[in-house]
């Protein structure tokens, strides 16, 4: 049973919010969490693109932290 969805980037977050009917929709940002009406948790991260990683907007420890939090919340 799925408990957590990690949204890699704003596009994925918008699509997941639409799919799971999240309203109101919190503003996207790294580490932002939103809960769907069915209890599913959406957890946001900046997309691991070259643009984000080369500029330091997203670092490896930042992504590791989001994925570790997702794993913990999914237990």
Buried (B, 14 or more C-beta within 10 A) or exposed (E): EEEBBBBBBBEBBBEBBEEBEBEEBBEBEBEBEBEBEEEBBBBBBBBBEEEBBEEEEBEEEBBEBBEEBBEEEBE
